[in-house]
Amino acid sequence: MSVLVDLKNKLDEIKPAQKISSTGKIKVNKKGIALRIFTLGGILVAMSYSILLGIELNQPLVVFSSILPLHSFLILIVGWFFYKNPATDGKLTNTLVSVIVPVYNQKEMIRDVLNSILSSSYKKIEVIAINDGSNDGSKKILDDLVKQHGRRLKVVHKKNSGKRRALADGFQIANGEFFVLIDSDSIIDQFAIEEFVKAFSKDSRLGALVGHAKVWNSSKNLLTKFQDVWYDYFFNIRKTTESKFGSVLCCSGCLAAYRRESLEQFIPYWAESPIHYGDDRELTSYAMAPKWAKDQIASMYVHKNGKKISSLSKKTMQAMSEYDDAEDRALTAQAFVAWKTGYVASAIVYTDVPESWKIFIKQQKRWKKGTLRVNFFVSTFFWKKHPLMASIFYLDFMSMFSMPMIILTVFVYVPIVLNNFSLPLMYLAGMILPGLAHGSDYKFRDHRAKTWLFKPLMDLLTTFVTSWLIFPAIWGFRKNEWLTR
């Protein structure tokens, strides 16, 4: 009992104070609304000035670099003013939910992870933990938990063969209409599964959902503080925008839910996969299939209206399936070919993030490489989606390649060759001030937020450091790897 009390106290300490209104909006006070309007106006002014300066200097690259903030502008408008939580007004059903947790060497956290699931407010669940050959003592902890919880927890011990095969084994014995996938380093809020059920019951077109991820170890050091405010932006601004159009691009592995029907045709192929390595963040159905199955799946993959995807989509989908990068993005991409995908801000999960710079950079490089693979596939059909969401996607995809060139243009070519220092300063202000606005918005939504001031610094890090990881990602594009830590 003391273990559960300690877990509850820890969750209460880091639980967000962010609230959802009766209409499904994420609540923000009047100061926050004023800040949002001021921020949007400032971005427009800065963008207009930079474009005019580029035209005056007759520099197409300067004009191009000035247009890219339009991408951020569109995201902020939609994410701040138009998002509605899919679970709001949804009804609870008596549907069985299968919660699948692949485990490998997680003795430090696995007890808390499974206890948090078994303490869920939604009781009609089957919890399946697949021990993928752990050798750190996790096996004994799992066996002890089975004795404690009895039939409520099913544990399968197997030889190490990777996360994807572990998940395949979980899918084979799962009986639920909905699957909830949780990483073994992520702890869920007691109402998370309940919120997913509400969202699925409210909209039968939803095939996949992602929850709101908070950083479990946010107070550990400077890097984890950076990641905490970065997670808030990506979930409560980026994913709110994507969710508005039913096109969340990545249902993150720390907490994702799928309707069985959206995956059912692929599950038999997962079980036959000869691939032996998976990734703790990523899952893709095709990466688990042997080559003959990939070809067959691609040829049979159709929209709900019966129209097959294009031959180009098939080729890029098969190419994507050859690798173990970005499995959560790939699975999400498959889901929203024929289904809607959504972000449930009221389904909260607390996930452990890298605490060292070496591991963080390795993670970012892997994510960038996997995102490239998935985006090539998605780009073959995403133009058919909502025009505004399609514009955001293609601008974002384009910026992955163009950002290093823009940095060199603005901060090297313009001041040294053109002897103009106003544009670099304006551009720098255009990064710092929106970052400060994003962080402040975090504070206005969640008064308990402690890391909000780090957002401008994190933006500088992603601009001047991690954006350059596109080059090693391209260089190692054919290299198949999955481990981060």
N, C-alpha and C positions, 0 to 999 in steps of 0.2 A: 504493500500500500504506500509506503514511503517513497518508492520509486515513482509512482504515479503522481504523488503530491509534488515531488521535485520537478517533474516534467511540467505539471500545470503551472507551477510558479515561474519556471523559465519562459513558458509560452506567454503568460500574463505580462512578463517583463518586456518582451519584444513585440507583442501583438499590436498591429497598427490600430490607431484610433480613427482611421478613415471610415466613413459611414456611407451607406447607400440609401438614397431617398426612396419614398414610396413609389416614385415614378421610374426608378431604376438609374437615376443619375448619381454620380459620385459627388457627394456634398463638398462644397467649398464656400467659404464665407465671402462677404462683400468685398473685402480687401483683395481676396484672391481673384474675384471676377474683374476688379479694376486692374489688377496686375496683368491679367490675361489680355485685356483690351489694349493696354499700354504696350505690352510686348509685341503683339501683332502689328500695331501701328509702327513701332520702332523697326521691325524687320522690313516692312514695306518702304519706309524712308531710306534705310541703309541700302536696300536692294536697288531702289531707284537711283540713288546717288552713284552707286558703283557702276550701274549700267550706263548712265550718262557719261561718267568719266571714261569708261572703256570706249564708248563711241567717239568721244572727243580725242582720245589718244589713238584712235583707229586700230585698236587691239582686240581682235575677235576672241582671244583666250580670256581676256579680262571680262568681256561681256558675258562669255559662257560661264565663267566662275561666279559672276554676279547673279545669274539666273538660278543657279542651284539652290540658294536659300528658299526658293519657291516650294521646294520639296518639304522643308521644315515648316513653312508657313501653312501648307495644306494639312499636314499632320496635326499641327496644333489646333487649327480651327475645328477639324472633325473630332479629334480626341477630347478636346476640352468642352465642346458645346453640343455634340450630337450622340455621344455614346449612351447606350442604355444597357444595363446589366441583363443578360438573357434569362437569368433565374428569377427576376422580379415577377411576381404574380403567377409563377409556375406552381403547379400542384404536386404534392408528394404522392407517389404511387407505391405500390407494394412490389416493385420490380426487384429481382435479384441482381445485385452488383458484384462482379468478380474483381477483387483488388489483387493485383499481381505485383510482387516485389522481388526482383532478381537480386541476389545477395552474393557479394564476393569480398571477403576480408573486411567486414564492417563491424568488428566486435565493439568498437567505441560507441556506435550510434544505433545499431540494429534493434536493441531492446526498446529504446525510445521510439524508434520509427514504427515498430509493430504495435507497441502499446498505444500510440496515438491513433492508429487505424482502428484498433479494437475498442477504443473509447469513443468512437464516432457516434453522433446523434442518430444517424441512419443505421438501423440494426439489421436490415435484411442484406447482409453481405457475406461473402465467403472470401477469406483472406488466404492467399496462396503465396508462400515464400519459397523461392527456388534457390537453394544453396548451390552455387556453381563452383564446387570444389574448394571452398574456403579452407585456408590452413592456418588461420590466426586465432582460432578459438570460437569463431562465429557458430560453428556446428553445435557446440555444447550449449551456447546461449539459446539457439533456436530450439533445441530439444527441451530445455528447461521451460521455454515459453509454451511449448505444446502441452507439457504437463500442467502448466498454470491455466491455460485457456481451453484445453480440450478440443472438441470438434470445431470450435470457432476458428481455429488456425490449422491450416494444412501445410506441412513442410516437406519438401522433396529434396533429398540430398543426391547430387550427381557429380560426375567427374567434370573438371573444368573444361568448358568448350565455348565460353564467351556469352555475353549478355543476350545476344539475339537468340541463340539456341535455348538459353534458359527461359526467355520469354515464350519461345515456341512451345516448350514443355508446359509452361503455365497456361497458354491458350488452349492446349489440347485437353486439359482437365477442367477448364473453367466452364461454368454452366450459366453465367449471368447474361442478361440481355445487354448490359453495359459493362465495359471493361474500364477499370481505373488503373493506370500504370503509375507507380511511385518509385523513384530511385531510393536506394538503400541508405542514402545520406540526407534524406528529406523527411521532415516531420509535418504532418497535416493538422490543420485546425479541426476541431470536433464537428463542425458543420460543413466541411468542404464537400464530402460525398453527397450530403443532402442537397446542397446547392446545385451540384451537377445534375442530380435526378430531376430537380425542378426545371432546369433549363431544357433538358431532353424532353420532358413531358410537355413543355410549353410549345416547342417547335419541332415537329417531326422531320423537318428538313436538316436539322443539325446532325452532322455525322461525327464531329470531333470538337472537344472543348479543352481549354487550358485554364489553369487557375492563376491566382495572384501570388507570385513568388516573392518572399522576403528573405533576406540574408540571415541565416541562423547565427553565424559567427561575425556579425557586422562590427562588433566592438574590439575585435582582435588586434588589428593594426591599421595603418593608413590605407593599405591596399583594399582591405575588406570594407572599409568605410567608403572608398571610391565606388566599389561594386554595389554597395547598398543603394546609393542614390542613383546609380546607373540602372539597376534593376527596376527601381521605381519608374524611371522614365520609360524604359522599354515595355513595361507592363501597363502602366496607367496612362500612358500617352500614345505610344506606338501601337500596342495591341488593342487599345480602345478604338483607335482609328480603323484598324483592320477589321475588328469585330463588327463595326457599324455596317460594313459591306459584306459580312459573312465570309471573310477571306483572311482569317488569321493565318499568317505564313508559317508559324512554327508553334506547335503545341508542345511546349518544353517538357523534357523527360522527367523533371522533378515532380510534376503533377499534371497528367493529361487523362482525358476520358474519351472513350470511343463507343459509338453505337455498334453492337455486334454486326448488324447488317452492313455497315460500311466497310468491315474488314473480312467478312465471312468467306468471300471467295478466295482470299489469299491464305487463310490459316492452314489449309492442307499442305501448301507449298512450303510454309515456314518449317513445318515438322521434318521435311525431307532435305533441309538445307545442309550442304556439305561444308559450309563456311564455319569456321571455328572461332571467330573473334567478333565481338560486338563492342559497342561504345556505351559508356554510362550515361550519355545524354541523348543518344540517337537510336532510332528504330526505323527500319524500312522493310516493308514486306518483300520487295523484290530482291533485296540483298540477301535474303534468307533462302531464295529459291535457286535450284540448280539451273544451268543454262537452258535446258529444254523447257523447264517450267517458266522461265522468264519470257521466252519467245511465245509460249502459249498464252501466258497471262497478258502480255502486251497485245496479242492479236485479238483477245476476247474483251479487252478493257473498253467499256462503253459508257457513255453518259446515261443518266436515268431515262432520257428521252429516246434512247436506242441508237444514237449516232456514235460511231466509233471516233476515237481521237485520231489526229492526223498521223501520217507516216513519220513526220519529223518528230512529233511528240513521242511516238513509240521508240524511235532511235535514241533520243535523249533520255528517255525513261530507262531504257536498257543500259545505257552508258552509266547513268547514275547508280543503277543497281549493282554495278560491279564492285562498289566500294562500301566501306563501313563508316563514311563520314556523314554527319547530319542526318541520322536516321529519323529523328523526330521531325525534322523539316520534310524529309522525303515522304514519310507516312502521312503527314498533314497535307502535303501537296497532292497525294493520291486521293485523300479524303475530299478535298475541295474541287477536284475535277467534277465530281457528281454530287457533292454535299456541301452544305454550309459549315464553316468552322467559326467558333466563337470564343470570346474571353469572358470568364465569369469572375468579376472582381471580388465577389463575396466568398469564393472558394480559395482559402489561403493555405499556402504551404511555406515552410521554413527550410531553406536548403543551405548546405555547407558549400562555401566557395573557396577557391585557391587562396592561400595565405602567403605564398611566396611569389616573387616576380617571375622567376623562371617557369614555374608551373602555369602562372597566368598567361604568359606569352605563348607557351606551348598550346594551351587551351584555345587562345584567340586565333592562332594560326590554323588549328584544326577546324574550328568553327568557320573560319573564312573559306577554307578549301571546300568544306562540305556545303556551305551556302552557295558557292559558285556552281557546284554540280547540280544542286537542286534548282537553282534559279535558271540555269540553262533549260531545264525541262519545263519549268513553270512558264518561262517566257514564250514558249511555243503556243500557249493557249490563253495566257492571262489577259491579253488585249481584248478578249471577249467579255471580260468582267466589266463592272461599273467603270465608266471612263475616268472618273476622279481617282478611284483606287488603282486603276491600271497606270495612270500617270504617276502616282506616288511610287508604285512598284518599279517601273522602268527608270525613273529618275534615281531611285535608290540603287538599283542594279548598276546603272551607268556610273554613279559616283564611286563605286568600289574600284573602278579602273581609273577614273579621272582625278580622284582626290590628290594623289601624289603629284600629278602634273600641275594641278591648280596651286598646290603649296609652293612648288618651285617657281611658278609664274608670279604669284602674288608676293612672295617673300624673298625671292632672289632676282628674277628678271626685272620686275617693275622698279624696285628701288635702285638696283645696280645699273641696269641698262637704260631705263627710262628716267632715272633720277627722280622718281616720284615716291614719296614716303607716306602720303595721305591714304592711299589705297591699302597698304599693309596694315596701317593703324586702324583703318575703318573695318577691315576684314577681321582683325584680331578682336576689336570691340564687338563685331557681329557674332563672334563665338562666345566671348565671355559674358556679355549681357544676357543673351538668351539662356545660357547655362545657369546664370544666377536666377533668371526668371523661372526656369524649370525647377531648380532647387527650392525657391521660395514657394512655388505652387505646391510642392511636396509638403512643405511646412504648413501651408494654409489648409491642406486636405487632412493632414495628420499632425496634430499639435505635439505628438510625442517624437516626431522625427528629429534625430540628432545629427544626421550626416548631410543635411540639405545644402550646407555651404560648400561641400566638396564637388558639386556638379560642374562648375566652370573648370576646375582642375581636371576632372575626368574627361571633359570635352576636349581639352587641350591634349590630353594623353591619347585619346582615340584619333585625333586629327594628326598629330605630329609623330606618333609612334605606331599605333596598331594599324593605321591605314596603310603603312608600308609593308605590312605582312602579306599584302596581296601578291607581292613578288615571290617570296618563298612558297606561298600557297600555289601559285601557278607553276613554279619550278618543280614542286613535289606533287603535282596534280595526279600523277599516275601511281604515287606511293599510297598503299593502303595501310592505314594505322588507325587505332581507336583509343589507345590509352592517353589520358591527360596527366595523371599523377603517378 
